[in-house]
Amino acid sequence: MGDGERNTEKDDGRNKDKEKEKDGGRRKDNDSLGTYRTKRHFDRTREPEGSQRAGRPEGRPAEGRRSRAGPGETRGAPPEPHFVVQIHDASTLHFDFRLEVGGVLKSWSVPKGPSADPHDKRLAMPTEDHPLEYREFEGVIPEGEYGAGTVIVWDEGSYHPLAHKRKGRPRSFAESLEEGHVAFWLDGSKLHGGYALTRFRGGGDSGERESWLLVKENDDRAEHRGTPDARRARSVVSGRTLRQVAAEETGGPRKKG
């Protein structure tokens, strides 16, 4: 290797380091978490920055995360990826639905929340990828920060993709998601059974913002009930409501601006 090549490598390394420098507490990245990180000041918010780089093999959950063996499974079987549903009392109260895919949490804002009733078609708007650690986040995002407001973990668990084929060829979950339709089975504390996410607007070169529908499959875990009142709902982690989390962390409910 010549001196010119060595110098080029050093320059590339310096450029990469500059891309990751913090600017006002925000970390700049060119990976799939770049958008997430540039919107947040991690010296002001307790939200996780994300210690793991995106891009782990699909379907392989983070180290240290193991699902309990379910019916028909054996100990030592590959752990299933995780999902989480958080309630976020930001400028508008909504649910955030997140699936672990490719080393990040693919995320959708669901205004009315997921339903156990197959007749309910819930609008789901894609948001930026979140780090895997975010599935454990519960607390108050400070005023002035992106998404300021209170967050609780309403449900969490594991999921597994249901069969995806196109023209007779099996498709990976990530490929199916890119094409605009995925079906999966949730094993949570509150949500169970088959669900589907389907894009009905935007995507590709349309230039339109993407819109999806989250729908419960009509299986033996379907129920004729919708989503509980978000303000009365309790965290599956701490048992607290939004109001209780806000009171404990800020000394009182967050006042809307």
C-alpha positions in Angstrom: 0.0 0.0 0.0 1.4 3.4 -1.0 1.6 6.6 1.1 -1.3 8.0 -1.0 -3.6 5.1 -0.1 -2.6 5.4 3.6 -3.4 9.1 3.6 -6.7 8.5 1.9 -7.6 5.9 4.5 -6.7 8.3 7.3 -8.8 11.1 5.7 -11.8 8.7 5.4 -11.4 7.8 9.0 -11.3 11.5 10.0 -14.4 12.2 7.9 -16.3 9.3 9.6 -15.3 10.6 13.0 -16.6 14.0 12.0 -19.9 12.5 10.9 -20.3 11.1 14.4 -19.4 14.3 16.3 -22.0 15.7 18.7 -23.5 19.0 17.7 -25.3 20.6 20.6 -25.8 17.2 22.2 -27.0 15.6 18.9 -25.1 12.8 17.4 -24.8 12.7 13.6 -24.9 9.3 11.9 -25.4 8.0 8.4 -26.9 4.7 9.7 -30.6 4.0 10.0 -30.7 5.7 13.4 -29.4 9.0 12.0 -32.8 10.6 11.8 -33.6 9.5 15.3 -30.4 10.9 16.7 -30.3 14.2 15.0 -33.8 15.0 16.4 -32.7 14.6 20.0 -30.3 16.2 22.5 -29.1 13.3 24.6 -27.6 15.6 27.2 -31.2 16.7 27.9 -33.4 13.7 27.4 -33.2 10.3 29.0 -34.2 8.6 25.8 -31.5 6.0 24.7 -29.0 7.1 22.2 -28.6 3.5 21.0 -25.4 1.7 21.8 -25.7 -0.9 19.1 -25.2 -0.2 15.4 -28.1 -1.0 13.1 -27.7 -3.9 10.7 -27.6 -7.1 12.8 -28.9 -10.1 10.8 -32.7 -10.1 10.5 -34.6 -11.9 13.2 -31.6 -12.0 15.6 -32.6 -10.0 18.8 -30.1 -8.0 20.8 -27.6 -9.8 23.0 -28.9 -10.5 26.4 -32.5 -10.5 25.2 -34.1 -13.9 25.4 -37.7 -15.0 25.0 -39.3 -17.6 27.2 -39.9 -20.9 25.4 -43.5 -21.1 24.2 -45.6 -24.1 23.4 -43.8 -26.4 21.0 -40.5 -24.6 21.5 -37.4 -26.0 23.1 -34.8 -24.4 25.3 -31.9 -23.1 23.2 -34.1 -22.3 20.2 -33.2 -19.0 18.5 -34.9 -16.2 20.4 -37.7 -14.3 18.6 -37.6 -10.6 17.9 -39.4 -8.2 20.1 -42.3 -5.8 19.8 -43.4 -2.9 22.1 -46.4 -0.6 22.2 -45.9 2.6 24.0 -48.4 5.3 24.9 -47.0 8.8 24.2 -48.7 11.9 25.6 -47.0 14.4 23.3 -48.7 17.3 21.3 -51.3 14.7 20.5 -52.0 11.5 22.6 -51.2 8.4 20.6 -49.8 4.9 20.7 -46.4 3.9 19.2 -46.2 0.4 17.7 -42.6 -0.9 17.2 -41.3 -4.1 15.7 -37.7 -5.3 15.9 -36.4 -5.7 12.4 -32.8 -5.6 11.2 -31.3 -4.4 14.4 -33.7 -1.4 15.0 -37.3 -0.8 16.1 -39.4 -0.1 13.0 -42.0 2.3 14.3 -45.5 3.6 13.5 -47.6 6.1 15.3 -51.1 4.7 15.8 -53.5 7.4 16.9 -56.3 5.1 18.2 -53.9 2.3 19.3 -54.0 -1.4 18.2 -57.3 -3.3 18.5 -58.1 -6.9 19.2 -61.2 -6.6 17.0 -60.6 -7.6 13.3 -63.3 -5.1 12.3 -61.1 -2.2 13.4 -58.7 -0.8 10.9 -56.2 1.4 12.7 -54.3 4.1 10.8 -50.6 3.7 11.3 -48.1 6.4 10.3 -44.4 5.5 9.9 -41.9 7.3 12.1 -38.1 7.1 12.2 -36.4 3.9 13.3 -35.7 3.8 17.0 -32.8 1.9 18.8 -33.6 -1.5 20.4 -33.1 0.0 23.8 -36.1 2.2 23.3 -38.5 -0.6 24.0 -37.6 -0.2 27.7 -38.0 3.5 27.8 -40.6 4.9 30.1 -40.6 8.5 31.5 -40.9 12.1 30.6 -39.3 13.7 27.6 -38.5 17.3 28.6 -40.2 20.4 27.2 -38.4 21.8 24.2 -37.3 18.4 23.1 -38.6 16.5 20.1 -41.8 14.6 21.2 -41.9 16.3 24.6 -44.3 14.5 26.9 -44.8 11.4 29.0 -44.3 7.8 27.7 -45.3 4.5 29.2 -44.8 0.9 28.0 -48.4 -0.3 27.4 -47.4 -3.8 26.1 -44.4 -5.7 25.1 -43.4 -9.2 24.1 -42.1 -11.2 21.2 -43.4 -11.8 17.7 -42.7 -14.1 14.8 -43.4 -13.4 11.1 -46.1 -15.4 9.3 -45.3 -16.9 5.9 -44.5 -14.3 3.2 -44.4 -15.4 -0.4 -44.4 -13.6 -3.8 -44.8 -15.6 -7.0 -44.1 -18.7 -5.0 -40.8 -17.5 -3.6 -40.4 -17.0 0.1 -39.8 -13.4 1.1 -37.9 -12.2 4.2 -39.9 -10.1 6.7 -37.8 -7.0 5.8 -38.5 -7.5 2.0 -42.2 -7.9 2.7 -42.1 -4.7 4.8 -40.4 -2.8 2.0 -43.1 -4.0 -0.4 -45.8 -2.8 1.9 -47.4 -5.8 3.6 -46.4 -8.0 6.6 -48.3 -10.4 8.7 -47.0 -11.5 12.1 -48.0 -13.2 15.4 -47.8 -11.3 18.6 -47.1 -12.9 22.0 -47.5 -10.0 24.4 -49.0 -9.4 27.8 -52.0 -7.7 26.3 -51.8 -8.3 22.5 -52.0 -11.8 21.2 -52.4 -13.5 17.8 -52.1 -12.5 14.2 -51.9 -9.0 13.0 -51.1 -7.4 9.6 -49.6 -4.0 8.6 -50.5 -2.9 5.1 -49.4 0.3 3.3 -52.2 1.9 1.4 -50.7 5.2 0.4 -47.3 6.5 -0.5 -44.1 4.6 -0.8 -41.7 4.1 -3.7 -41.4 7.2 -5.9 -44.8 8.5 -5.2 -43.5 11.4 -3.1 -46.5 11.0 -0.7 -46.1 10.4 3.0 -46.7 6.7 3.7 -49.9 5.6 5.4 -50.5 2.1 6.7 -53.3 0.1 8.4 -52.8 -2.1 11.4 -55.5 -4.8 11.5 -56.1 -7.8 13.8 -56.4 -11.1 12.0 -59.6 -13.0 12.5 -58.2 -15.9 14.5 -58.9 -17.6 17.8 -57.2 -14.7 19.7 -59.5 -12.1 18.2 -61.9 -10.3 20.6 -64.7 -7.8 20.1 -63.0 -5.1 22.1 -61.0 -2.1 21.0 -58.2 -0.3 22.8 -58.6 1.0 26.4 -58.7 4.6 27.3 -55.0 5.7 26.9 -55.2 8.1 29.9 -56.4 5.3 32.2 -54.2 2.5 30.7 -51.4 1.2 32.9 -47.8 0.4 32.0 -47.1 -3.3 31.7 -43.7 -2.6 33.2 -44.4 -0.4 36.2 -48.2 -0.5 36.6 -48.3 3.3 36.4 -50.6 5.5 34.3 -49.3 8.5 32.3 -50.4 10.8 35.0 -48.6 8.9 37.7 -45.3 8.8 35.6 -45.6 12.6 35.0 -46.3 13.3 38.7 -43.4 11.2 39.9 -40.8 12.5 37.5 -41.8 16.2 37.2 -43.8 16.8 40.4 -47.1 17.1 38.5 -48.9 16.5 35.2 -47.3 18.1 32.2 -49.1 21.2 31.2 -50.1 21.4 27.5 -48.7 24.4 25.6 
